[in-house]
Amino acid sequence: MINSMTGFARATADTPFGALTVELRSVNHRYLDVQFRLPEELRSKEVELRARINAVLGRGKVECSLHLRRAAGNSGTLELNEALVKQIGASITDIARLLPDTRAPDPIDVLRWPGVIAEPEVDTEPLFAESFALLDRALKALESMRSSEGARIATMLESRLREILDIASVVRERMPEVLAAVRLRQQERIAKLDIDADPDRLETELALIAQKLDVGEELDRLESHISEIRSALQADEPTGRRLDFLMQELNREANTLGSKSADTETSKAAVDLKVLIEQMREQIQNVE
C-alpha cells in the first residue's frame, strides 16, 4: 500500500542524562532530504542517524530534531571559568566609568554568560544508544502516520478511478450512436450540394472521418493506465513518481478524447475526466 510523505512524530524518554526528545516532521519532496537539529553531544553521530532514517523512508523532506534537557542531578559540581569572570568584571568596571549611572550587574546575569559555567562532560556512548532507540520509536510512529494517510489517499484515488471508468464506459457505449450521427450529417451536407457523388468514394471518405473521430483506442489506453495505477497502489515500494507519470498519461488520453469529440456529451465527458485526474494528481503529490 502507498504511504504519504506528510507526517509528524514525537518521542520522549527520561534517561540518566536527562529528558531526551526526538521530533520528526516530513512533507512532500521529490527526493529524500533529511535535515537535523542536534545538541552538541550528538553532532558526531549525524551520519548514523541519517542512515537509520534512510533505511525507513523513501521520499520526503524530513526535519529531525533531538533535544537533551539535562537532569538536575546530572550537572555535578559547577566549574566557574574564573578567567572569563575577571574579564567580564573588568569590562563592567570600564562601562561603569564611562556610564556612571549604569547599575551594577546581577551576579546571576554574569553566571548566565556563555562559558562562565563549564558544562560537565557527558559519557556519550550510552547517550548515543538512548538516542538511536528513541529515534527508532519516532520513526515507527511516523511510519504509522504516513501509512494511515496513504490509506486515506488510496481510498480517494480508487473512488476517482471508478468514476473515470464509469465515464469511459458511457462514452464507449455512445460511440456507435455518435459516429452514426456524424455519418448522417455528412450525408445530409452532400445531399444539400445537389451533386452526384461516387458512392464508393463517398463511403471511403465517411469511413476515414469515422476513423478520425473514433476514440476506442484512447478509451482502451485509459483503462490500461487505470490497471497500472491500481497495481502501483498495491506495491510495497515507493510509487509516487510512477503514479505521477500515469497521471500525465491519463491526462493525455483525456485531451485526445476532447480533441476528437464529435458532440457536446463527449466534450463534457473529457472535461469531467480532466477534473478527476487533476484531483488525483494533487493528492499524488504527497505520495511517497
C-alpha angles and dihedrals in degrees: 000000000000125000129213119235091220119090150117132215134176129188129179134186136180106231132176086260096053139270110338119196131186122193124186124190122178134183134171119293136160092245137009108286115176122189125185139208107190138170115248092256092061102041092096090060098054092110092054092045091050091050091055091053093045090053091059107032127055105187140005142080105275127192113198118191125183120188128187119196105188119232116251092237093046097069097083120193116348111246111208118209095222095181091056092046090054090051091050090048091051091050091049090052090051091049092048090053092051094040107033094178093059113114121236114264122254110250088227089061089053090052089054091057110114111263097013091105113042113221114234117247117262124218094241103193096068088043090054091053092050091048094050092049092049092048090053089053092050092047091053090052091047091049090052092051093047090048092051091049089046090055090053091051091047091053091051092047093050090051091053092045090056090051091051091051090049091052092046090050092053092048091049092050091050097047097090089050093047094048091047089053091050090050091050092050092051091050091050091051092052090047091055090054087063094217133134107250124194103251093215093048090045092051091050092051092048090050091052091050091049090049092052091051097043110110097184093113091049091051091048091052090045091056091045091054090050090054088052091050092051090050090050091051089059096046120115096217127069109284103171094114093048091050090050090053091049090052088058090051092049090050091051091055091047090052091050090048090054094047091051094045114133098182141030094255093058090046090052090048090054091051092048090051092052091050091052092045092051091051089053093045091055091054094044090059085076096047116110 
